[in-house]
Amino acid sequence: MKSSAWLLILMFTFWFVTGVTAEDKRVRLTLPPEQIPDPAWRREYFEGTLPLKNRPQIISRKKVQDEVHVVVKNTGQTSLEYEGTFSDGIRLYQEIFRRGLWRKSQRGWMCLGVEKYTILPGQSVQLRVLFSDEERGERMLGKFTEAGTNRCGLIVLATETSADD
């Protein structure tokens, strides 16, 4: 009986110290943006291709109203290509954070048609990233291809972890 009394005292003490009930606490997870893209993308959309040797570098990310502007630089020796409706509107590949992993969700639909854009060696380009209104805990990736090769890969452009990001 003594141990259960001590347990009750300890529980009530903790409740007074924290000052809020468990229901009022919010837990914010740190989502690992560095996880490689879900292998399901390669199996479903890029089967038979090789991984990139020349991976573009993210130079900066800046939130502007409801979108993120991402500056991507080609630091390699070969030209990189990407698809989009406009030069700053790359086709996006969405991943959702579920059960501790980033998982393939959906590929952006290009209703206005798709054009191919090139980033020359040493050149940078600014891309616009929009997040889904329905999801939280998502990241958007862009597909880049080494020009004239069978090499392609997805690069994490931006990550949205909660409603207040």
C-alpha positions as CSV (number, residue, x, y, z in Angstrom):
1,M,0.0,0.0,0.0
2,K,2.9,2.4,0.7
3,S,4.3,2.1,-2.8
4,S,1.0,2.9,-4.4
5,A,0.6,5.9,-2.2
6,W,4.1,7.2,-3.2
7,L,3.2,6.6,-6.8
8,L,0.0,8.7,-6.5
9,I,2.0,11.5,-4.7
10,L,4.6,11.4,-7.5
11,M,2.0,11.6,-10.2
12,F,0.1,14.5,-8.7
13,T,3.4,16.3,-8.1
14,F,4.4,15.9,-11.7
15,W,0.9,17.2,-12.8
16,F,1.3,20.4,-10.8
17,V,4.9,20.9,-12.0
18,T,4.0,20.6,-15.7
19,G,0.9,22.9,-15.3
20,V,-1.0,21.4,-18.3
21,T,-2.9,18.3,-18.9
22,A,-1.6,15.6,-21.3
23,E,-4.3,16.5,-23.8
24,D,-3.0,20.1,-24.1
25,K,0.6,19.1,-24.9
26,R,1.7,19.0,-28.5
27,V,4.5,16.9,-29.6
28,R,6.5,18.1,-32.5
29,L,8.4,15.4,-34.3
30,T,11.7,16.1,-36.0
31,L,11.3,14.6,-39.4
32,P,14.5,13.3,-41.1
33,P,14.7,15.1,-44.5
34,E,18.0,13.3,-45.2
35,Q,16.4,9.9,-45.7
36,I,16.8,8.8,-49.3
37,P,13.7,8.9,-51.5
38,D,11.4,5.9,-51.2
39,P,12.7,3.1,-53.4
40,A,9.2,2.6,-54.7
41,W,9.7,5.7,-57.0
42,R,12.5,4.0,-58.9
43,R,10.6,0.7,-59.1
44,E,7.4,2.4,-60.4
45,Y,8.6,5.4,-62.5
46,F,12.4,5.1,-63.1
47,E,12.9,1.3,-63.6
48,G,16.0,0.6,-65.7
49,T,17.7,3.9,-65.0
50,L,20.9,4.5,-63.1
51,P,21.4,6.8,-60.1
52,L,22.7,10.3,-60.7
53,K,26.5,10.9,-60.5
54,N,26.0,14.6,-60.8
55,R,23.6,15.6,-58.0
56,P,22.4,19.2,-57.9
57,Q,23.0,21.1,-54.7
58,I,20.4,23.0,-52.8
59,I,21.8,26.5,-52.3
60,S,18.8,28.1,-50.4
61,R,15.2,27.7,-49.3
62,K,13.0,30.6,-48.6
63,K,9.3,30.6,-47.6
64,V,7.4,33.2,-49.6
65,Q,3.7,33.3,-48.6
66,D,2.3,29.8,-49.2
67,E,5.2,28.4,-51.2
68,V,8.9,27.8,-50.8
69,H,11.5,29.2,-53.3
70,V,14.4,26.8,-53.7
71,V,17.6,27.7,-55.4
72,V,19.3,24.6,-57.0
73,K,22.8,24.7,-58.5
74,N,24.5,22.4,-60.9
75,T,28.0,22.0,-59.3
76,G,29.0,19.1,-61.6
77,Q,30.5,18.9,-65.1
78,T,27.5,17.7,-67.0
79,S,24.2,19.4,-67.8
80,L,21.1,18.5,-65.7
81,E,17.6,18.4,-67.0
82,Y,14.2,18.6,-65.3
83,E,10.5,18.7,-66.4
84,G,8.0,21.4,-65.6
85,T,5.2,23.6,-66.8
86,F,7.5,26.7,-66.5
87,S,11.2,27.0,-65.8
88,D,10.4,27.6,-62.1
89,G,7.6,25.0,-61.9
90,I,9.3,21.7,-61.7
91,R,7.2,18.5,-61.5
92,L,6.9,17.6,-57.9
93,Y,7.0,14.1,-56.2
94,Q,5.3,14.1,-52.8
95,E,6.4,11.9,-49.9
96,I,4.4,11.6,-46.6
97,F,6.0,10.8,-43.3
98,R,4.4,7.6,-42.0
99,R,5.5,5.1,-39.4
100,G,8.9,6.6,-39.1
101,L,9.8,6.7,-42.8
102,W,9.2,8.9,-45.8
103,R,6.9,7.1,-48.1
104,K,5.9,7.6,-51.8
105,S,2.6,9.4,-52.1
106,Q,1.9,11.0,-55.4
107,R,3.5,12.5,-58.5
108,G,2.5,16.0,-59.6
109,W,0.2,16.2,-62.6
110,M,1.2,18.7,-65.3
111,C,-2.1,20.0,-66.7
112,L,-0.6,22.7,-68.8
113,G,1.9,20.4,-70.6
114,V,5.5,19.5,-69.8
115,E,8.6,21.0,-71.1
116,K,12.2,20.0,-70.5
117,Y,14.6,22.6,-68.9
118,T,18.4,22.4,-68.7
119,I,20.7,23.6,-65.9
120,L,24.2,24.0,-67.3
121,P,27.3,23.3,-65.2
122,G,27.8,26.1,-62.7
123,Q,24.3,27.5,-63.3
124,S,21.6,28.0,-60.7
125,V,17.8,28.0,-61.0
126,Q,15.1,29.1,-58.6
127,L,12.2,26.6,-58.3
128,R,8.8,27.1,-56.6
129,V,7.5,24.4,-54.3
130,L,3.9,24.2,-53.2
131,F,2.7,21.9,-50.4
132,S,-0.7,20.1,-50.3
133,D,-3.4,21.7,-48.2
134,E,-4.5,18.4,-46.9
135,E,-1.2,17.0,-45.6
136,R,1.2,17.8,-42.9
137,G,4.5,15.9,-42.5
138,E,5.3,15.9,-46.3
139,R,8.3,16.6,-48.4
140,M,8.5,17.5,-52.1
141,L,11.1,16.1,-54.4
142,G,12.2,17.0,-57.9
143,K,13.5,14.7,-60.6
144,F,16.8,15.5,-62.3
145,T,18.4,13.7,-65.2
146,E,21.9,13.9,-66.5
147,A,21.6,15.1,-70.0
148,G,22.3,12.5,-72.7
149,T,22.4,9.6,-70.1
150,N,20.2,7.1,-68.5
151,R,20.9,8.6,-65.0
152,C,18.2,10.2,-63.0
153,G,17.3,10.8,-59.4
154,L,15.0,12.6,-57.0
155,I,16.3,15.4,-54.8
156,V,14.5,16.7,-51.7
157,L,13.5,20.3,-52.4
158,A,11.5,21.2,-49.3
159,T,10.0,19.6,-46.2
160,E,6.9,20.7,-44.4
161,T,6.6,19.3,-40.9
162,S,3.6,21.1,-39.3
163,A,0.9,23.7,-39.9
164,D,3.1,26.4,-38.3
165,D,6.2,25.9,-40.6
